[in-house]
Amino acid sequence: MLNKIIVTGGDGRFAKELKKFKSKYKFFFRGKKQLNILSSKSIENNLKIFRPHAVLHLASLSRPMSLHEKDIGKSIDINVIGTANLVKACNKKRIKIIYLSTSYLYPGKKGNYKESDPLLPWNNYGWSKLGAESVVQMYKNSLIIRACMTEKPFVHKKAFTNVKCNFIFHDDFIKILLKVLRFKGVLNIGGKSQTIFQFARKYKKNVKKKKSKGELPPNIYMSLGKLSRLIRK
């Protein structure tokens, strides 16, 4: 049974979008002041109070990406150690954990990456998320989602013409997420494979072209074949 779900990072950007959706799941949104993933006691108290069937782990350190280079201690604490604390607590109580990871784990050279392909992050953010993933992988009652999504509307004035990915807006991503929460394993979720500029100009006509000079690798798009098969079931 999967009904009651605690959401870490409940005051974050993605959680705010998730709150807008009606679903068969009962979500308990917990901000960092209510559930501190660096405190085992805080985690255990929340699990005791809400008695969830699963934890949707959204709490993480993401932007700015430069922060993961400048302060690796903070990156490790929040993304790796915080996740490890949650996994250990869920393991004790046999509670499922659903971890929101990133497409940044893939090397970004050939593209069309399947969930079983080798991983090689290209920045410290990716490494921190891989560290967290490694912990979640040890716990079999888990679902790892490698996501490629962004806020709506597209916030940037320029978009890369030479970087291909699977960008999807938060609201469209959530529609898919709610269909797959019952599954386990690793799953890529994103949108159509296209350049960032092609994605952006559909929604922001005045977006300007820009070329990546190493900020992002050229082919970070993922294969969504496994996702399609699961949804068809």
Helices and strands as residue ranges (DSSP letters): E 4-8, H 13-18, E 26-30, H 40-50, E 54-57, H 67-70, H 72-75, I 76-81, H 82-93, E 96-102, G 103-105, H 124-138, E 142-147, E 158-160, E 164-165, H 170-180, E 185-189, E 194-195, H 196-201, E 208-210, H 225-232
